[in-house]
Amino acid sequence: MTATLATSARAEALRIGGGTTAPTTRALPEEVPVALVYDGSTQAVMMATPSDLEDFAMGFSLTEGIVTAPDQITELAVEPHDAGIEIRMWLADAQGNALTRRRRAMAGPVGCGLCGIDSLQEATRPLPKVAARPDLTIGQIARATDLLRAAQPLHDETRAVHAAGFLAPQGLALAREDVGRHNALDKVIGALARQGTDPATGAFVLTSRVSIELVQKTALAGCGLLIAVSAPTARALRTADEAGITLAALARDGRAEVFTRPDRITGAATGADNVA
C-alpha cells in the first residue's frame, strides 16, 4: 500500500458577477504525471489523480494487454518523486519477454489516450466478442449514473473529476475517481481484478461521453454492459455493436437510451420495470 497523497489543493480566486466582486477559495483536483514502469523500463506516462494507484496500474496493465491476469505482475510498488510518481512493476517471465518484443516493434513513443500502439490499425483493433449477460433490469440501468453521482467525494469537493463505477445486481459495488475518464475506468477494472470480481457479472458506469477507448477497455475486461451519462461517439457505438456490448447512454434522472443489444437487459423487451 502507498502513503496517502493529496488529491486536491486550495486556490484563491476572485468571484465576479451581478456587478460585484468578492474573494473566494476553491478546491482544485491534483493532477500528477504517473509513469508506468515494467521491469525497469517506462511504458507510458499518464496524467492522473494520485489515488487508488495500485488499481490504476493493474487496470492499465490488463486493458493494454501487458498482462491477462493479476498474478502475472509479480511485484508492484508506488514510488512518489518530486517530479511525479512511478508505479514500478515486475512481470512474470513470459509477460516480460512479450513486452520486450512489443517495445522493439513500436515505431515511436507512447502517449495518453490510446497507449502503446504502433499503427492506425491497432487503434481500431478487433476486439473479443463479449458474451456476458449480467442480471440487471432497465430500472437499475436507468438509475445507475444517479447512484454513481452519490459516490464521488472528490467531485463534490472540486467539481472537476470523472468517475467510473461497477454496478452489480445488488447495487453499486465500487467507484473510482480521476481527472482522466480512461484512468477512472482502469482503476475500476484493476480494483475488480485485485479483489477477484468478474466484470461479466455487472456493468461499468461512467460520468463521461463514450469514446472508442472506453469501449475497448470494456470489451477487454469482459464486461457486457456499459452505461454512461453522456452520448457515445459514432465509432464507439459501432465498436460496441461489433463487440456485442450493450451500450446505454444519456443515462440520468431515471432515464437512459440503449443503443445496442437491449436483449441483455431484464425487462427491456416488454417494458417491465419501466421508470418515469
Phi, psi and omega in degrees: 000150182260160172295150179290127179252149181294131178257354178209164178216151178274142178224145177273147179212168176247115180276130179235152178147150179064025179078010181231162172228152180202141176290147178210167173233152182215145174279133178239144180287143173284146178222117186232150173289130179240116179268128176262112190245125180243124178051037175091356181240136181284127178265324182200153172236120184243144170276126189211163171281130185281063176217152178051044187287331174296319176298316180300313181298318180293314181296317178300315182299321180288313185283343174267003176074016179285323172227164175242356179207149183302325185287356175280348167265109187277338178205144181216130179221136176258122186236103177289142175229169179301323184273350183160208184229136171255133168252107185261123182235145175242134188255155169300157188305313184297317181289322177297317178294320179295321179292324177298317178295322179296319179297320180296331182273348184288138184276339184199184182288157179270165176213191182280169181090250176272095192272136171074022178265157183232011178199161175295326180297322181291333179296333179238040185297150176300144181246156176293146174288130183264121183258000185298141177230081180295148183272076181235145182263167178295329177294317178297320181292318180295333181261001189299315183289335175293321176296318180294322180301329180280358183240038184233072182296324180290323175294321177301324181282322190245336185060034189212022179227158176269167174219155170225151180217171176240117180264115175261166177305332181275351181136191180287114187276326178197162178214150176223147181240152177193156174294338178253131181293324177295319180298318181300318179292320176301321179296320178294314180299318178295319179298318179297316180297318183291332179261002175077027178263130181281120178300341180293345185274358182206207184226148170273139181237133185233150176263014187234180168291168181252113175257170184299325182297323180289324175294318178300314179298321179297314180295315182294333176281347180082022179266132186265000185218126180236126183239131182221153182283336181244179186280160173274159166286162180297320179292321178299320179295314179297320181294318178298318180296316180296326181275355181077024181269135172281120183246115176246123185230177184053040184269112177191155177053039175079015179228158176199160175242122182263117186267329183222149172046056177293344180298341180283347188263124180298123179091354184293324183291328185255348184083008178297153180061029179295146180239151181284000000 
